[in-house]
Amino acid sequence: MSVEALGKQLEHRLLAERTEASARFFPAEAERIARLCHRMAERFARGGRLIAFGSSPAERSDVRHVAVEFVHPVIVGKRALPAIGLAHEGGPLPRQAELVCEPDDVAMAFGAHPETIEALRIAAGRRCLTVAFGPLEADWAFEPPSDDAFVRQELVETLYHVLWELVHVFFEHRGLLAGREARTVHDTGASSFLYPFLGESEHDLEAVLEDVRRSVVMKAEEVGALREQTLTEGGGTLLAAAGALRSSFEAGGKLLALGNGGSATDAMDCVADFREPPARPGRDGPAGGSAWTPRRALDLTEDPAILTAIANDIGTEAIFQRQVIAYGRERDAVLALSTSGNSANVIAALREARARGLATVAMVGYDGGRVAAEALADHVVVTRSEHIPRIQEAQASAYHALRELVEVAAE
């Protein structure tokens, strides 16, 4: 397939599918999302926690992603909220749910594995508020309108980012939360430029919900525009990177993926997609199985013993570099994910990879940071935003597109 044909495919199939699904989903669900934010805020206000769980490797990445966003908020001035992620490394999910879930918690289920369904049932029995992303029995169930696993995951990521961002609105309106005392004066402070409705009266729940509903739609439109910028402006880079990865795999090489925080969970997701590709509707072989070949990939964020040993004994700047030294071979490739493009440990890993002759791909936000300015990777895809949740959502589209293009290049 020619580069021109691949470019058209990137534009019409990869971008159009996502644009259409997002336009169908978020306006239709915006009011429910706003009301769920309110209910979640009430639970947190009463001492509840977010308990997220999922079964598959890809679902595990979402479990870890939503937990880190709530525990370590990247919006300055927003409070940390308790969140726990449960995945298969902790044992059967139902048993973990029995041990962890408490009344007033919010139980969030990813996927529809039988263990996930049973864990959700146990959480409901413990009087948790239940949230699911699919056709499951839950207090709040959301089903993305797409048969494409990648598109569904991207919509869900935007949804839980929006829940995390907008649940904080209701903490700024104490009188709207059951059991909390209203304040007669409210100072919107540094958040006013993001959420101007924070200064409204604290007794008009419907007015605040309407503003939050509009914010949901606005955020969905924002990521839609950013996704288009990333996939069109970075289209040629993604095609070239896919070719480099394809050559690496054909030579017996593997992909090493890395990132920090939410970007670490994106590295988890990317590796899961290469190792265990999802079924692709309309593009698969016989018997309903995926026609894509599982690819060798290693998640450099996966082992906490290695990460903490290096961080403790040497420093955080070396946590990925040391692993590139240990695992990298000349035929391998590195994918680095960073919202800023300035993370010292990402830069150190890319430099080490280049010195060892590995192919390098970087996905970065803002203006590309040092990674782009100093051309520290062979292929750099820049998502031009300073809003971290939106950057990560557009980057998910980019690495999903990259995964698909690796296989399309062989057709």
N, C-alpha and C positions, 0 to 999 in steps of 0.2 A: 504494500500500500504506500502511495506517495506521501511526502510530507504535507503537500497541499490537501490531499484527501483526509489525512489524519487531523489536520487543523480544522477542516469543516466538521469532522466528526466530534471533535472537542467542543466546538461551538454549539452544534445543533443537538447532539445527544447528551453530552455531559452537562452542559450549562442549561439547556432548555428544560430538561427533566427536573432539575432542581428548582428552577425559577417557577415552573408551573405548580409543582407540589407545594412549595412554600406559600404561593399566592392562594392556594386552596385551603391550606391548613390554618395559618395563623389568624387571618381575619375571622374565620369561622369559630375558632376556639379562644379568641382573645378575652372574651368576657369570662369564660370558665377559668382561664389561666389567672386572671386578675382575682377572682374569688378564691381560687386555691392559694394564691399568695397570702391573702388575708387569713385563711384557715391555718396555713402553716405558721404564720406569725403568731397566732394565738397559741399554738402548740409550743413554739419556742419560748414564748413569754411565760408559760406555765412550767418551764423546765424540761420540755421535751427535746428530743434529739432527732436528727435525720438518720435513718438506718437504710442504707442502700444495699441491694444485693442482686447478683446475676450469676449465671452459670458458665457461659462460653468464654473463651479468651477475649473476644471483642466486647462482650457485655462486662467483663471484669474491668476493662479500660474505662467504661462509662461509670461504673461503680466508684472507681478510684478518682475519676475526674470530678464528679459531683461532690464527693466528700472533701477533696482538697479545696474546692472553691468555697464551700461553706466554712471550713475551718480556717482557711488562710485567705481572706478576701483581698482582692487586688485593688478595689476601689478605696482610696484613702478615706479614713474616717468611719468606715463601715465596721460593725462589730463582727468578731468571729462567732460563729454559731456551731454548736456541737454536731458532728456528723461522723458516722462509722460506716466503713465499707466492708461488706461480707462477700467473699468469693470462695471458690472451691479449695484454695490452699488451706482454708481454715476448717475443712471437713464438710460434711453434708449440710446444705443450706438450711433445711428444716431444723436440724439440731442447733445450729448457730442462732437461728431466729428464736428458738425456745429459750436459749441462754441470755440473749441480748435484749430482745424487744420488751418494752415497758409501756404502760399507759401514758398517753400524751406524746409518744414518739410519732414521727412520720415515717412510714415504711414505703420505700420506693423500689419497685421491681423492674428490672431490665430483662426482657426476653420472656419466653413462655415455656421454658424447660419444666418438666414435672416437679422438680425440686423447688424451682422458683415459685410455682403456683402453690405448692404446699407451704413454703415459707411465708408467702403472702397471706394465706389462710390463717396461719398461726399468729401472724402480726395482727390481723383483724380481730382474732379472738382475744388478744391482749389489749384491745381498745385503741390500737394505733390508727391514725389516719392513713389510709392506704392509697398509693398512687401507682399506676401502671402505664406502660407505653405499649399498648397492644390490646387485643380482645380478651382481657382478663377481668375477673370479678374484683372490682376495687371501688373505693369511694369516688376516686377520680381516675378515669381511664381515658387515655389519649391514644388514638391510632393514626399515625402518619399515613397520608393517602398516596402510597407508592408501593410497588412490588419490588423495588430495587433496595437491597439491604443497605447499600451505601447511602442512598438518599434518605432512607428512614433514619439511619443513625445520625445523619447531619441535622435533620429536623429535630430529633430528640435532644441532641446536644444544645441546639439553640434554645429549646424549650426549658431545659433544666438550668441553663445559664440565665434565662429571663426570670425563672422562679427565684434563683439566688439573688439576682440584682434587685428585683422588685419586692421581695418579701421585706426588705429593709424599709420600704416606704411606710409600712404600717407601724414600725417601731417609732417612726417620727410622729405618729398620731396615737398617742397613748390611750386616748379615750375611745378609740375604735377597737381596742383589744379587750376582750372579756377579762375582768379582774384587775385591770390596770387603771390608774387614776389619770384623768385628762389634765392637760396643762392649758392654762388660759392664754399663754403666750408661746409662740413657737418660732424659733430662729432657724431658718433653712440653712444658714451657714454656707460652707464650701460646696454643698450638694446642689445649690439652687440652679446652677447652669445645666445640670443633668436632669433634675427633676423639679421644675418650677412649681409644681402643684403641692410640694411639701408644706407650703405655708398656708394652706387652706384650713378652714375650720375643722375641729376634731370631732364634730357630732354628725357630720353628713357623710355617712359611709358610702352612699351611692355615688356622690360626686367624686370622691377619691377613687372608687372602683372604676368609674368612667375614665378618669385620667390615666389610671394604670392600664386599662384596656387599650387606650390610644397609644400608650407607651409600648405595649407589646407589639402592636402593628408597626409602629415606627422602627423598633429594633429589628423586626423581621425584614422590613424594607431596607434597612441599613446593611444588614449582612447580605442581602440579595445583590445590592450594588457592589459591595466589596468582593463578593464571590465572582461577579462578572469581571471586575477589574483584575482579580488574581488569575482567573482562568484564561482571559483574553490577552492581557498584557504579558502574562507568563506562559502563554500557550506554547510558543516555540521552545522555551526553556524546558517545559515539562516533556515535550516530545524528545528533545535531545537527552534529557535525564533518563527517560524511559529506555532509549536506545543504549545508553551506558549501562543501566542496570541489567538489561537483557543480555548484553555482552558478558557482563560479570557472571550472571547465572549460568550462561552457556559454557563458560570456562570453568565451572565448578565452584564459583565464588559464592559469597553470602552477603547479605545486607546487615549492617550494624546500625541500629537506630537509637537516638538519644535526645534528651531534652530535660528541662527542669519543671517541676510543679505540674500545671495543666499540660504543658508540652511533654512532660514525661508520660502522662497517660495517653497522649496522642502517639508517642513512640510505641507504647504498648499496643494500641489499636492498629497501627500500621504493621507491626510485626505479626499480629494475629491475622491480618488480612493477607499477608504474604504466605504465612505458614498454612493457614486454613481458609482458603478463599471461599466466600459465600456463594450460594447458588445465584446465578444471574438470569433473571427471567428473559426468555426469548433469545438467550445467547449460549445455552448450555447443550451438552451432549445428551445421549440417550439415558434413560432411567432417572432423569431429573437431577443427576449429579452435576456438579460444576465442571465445565470443560477446561477450566484453568488449572495449570500445573501448580501444586504447592511448591513454594520457593524457600530456600534456606535463608533464615533471618534470625537475628539475635537482638534482644532488647537489653541495652546496656543500663537500663534503669531498674531491672527486674530483681536483682539480688541485694537485699538490704544489708546483708553481712559484708559483701564486697564494698558497697557504697559507704557504709559507716566506718569500715576499717580504713579505707583510703582517706576519707574526710577527717577522721580522728588523728591518724598518724602522719598524714602528709598535708592535707588541706582540701577544701572542696574544689579548688581549681583543677585537681588531678583526677577527679572521680571517673571521668570518661576517658581522659588521655591514657591512664594506666590500663584501662580495658582495651583500648585500641592497640596498645603495645602487646597485650597478652593474646588477643584474639585475631587481630587484623593480619590478613595475608595480601600479597600484592594483587591478587585477582578480585579482592573484596571491594565493597562500596559502603559508604557511610551516608546516612540521612540524618541531618541535624535540624531540630525544630526549636525555634526561639522567637518569642514575640518581639523582643527588642533588637536582636542581632548583635548584642553586646555582652552576653553572658561569658564570663571568663573561662568557665569549664568547657563551654561549647567551642569557643575559639581555640583553646588548647587542643581539643580533640581533633578539630579540623586541620590544624597545623600538623599534628602528629600523623594523621591519615595521609595528608599530602606528601609528607616526607617519606612515607613508606610506600608511596605509589598507588594508594587506594583511590578509586573514583569517589568524588564528594558531591553531595547534593545538600543544599540548605534551603529551608523555608523560614522566612523571617518577616517581621512586621515593621511598623513605623516607616522609616526611610531606608531600611535595610541594615542600619547600624554599621558596625565595623566589619561584619561579615561581608556586606555588599561593598562598602567603601574600599576595603583592602583586598577584595576579590579572593576571599579565603576559601571559597568552594568553586568547583568547576561549573556548577549549575546553581544559580541563586534565584529563587522565586520570592518576590517581594509583595506582601499584602499591605497596601498603603493606608494604614490606620493607626491611631494611638489608643484604640479601645480594645483592651486585651481579650475580652470574651468574643468580640466580633472577629478579631484576628484569628483566634483559634478555630472558630467555626469555618472561616474561609479556607484556612490551612487544611482542615479536614477534607474539604472538597478537593483541594489540590493533591493531597497524598492519595485520596481515593482515585482521582483521575490518573495519577501516576501509576497506581497499581493496575488499573484497567489498560492503560496504554502500553505497559510492559507486555501484556498478552496480545493486544491488538497489533503491535509491531511485528508479531510473528505470523500473522494471518496473511 
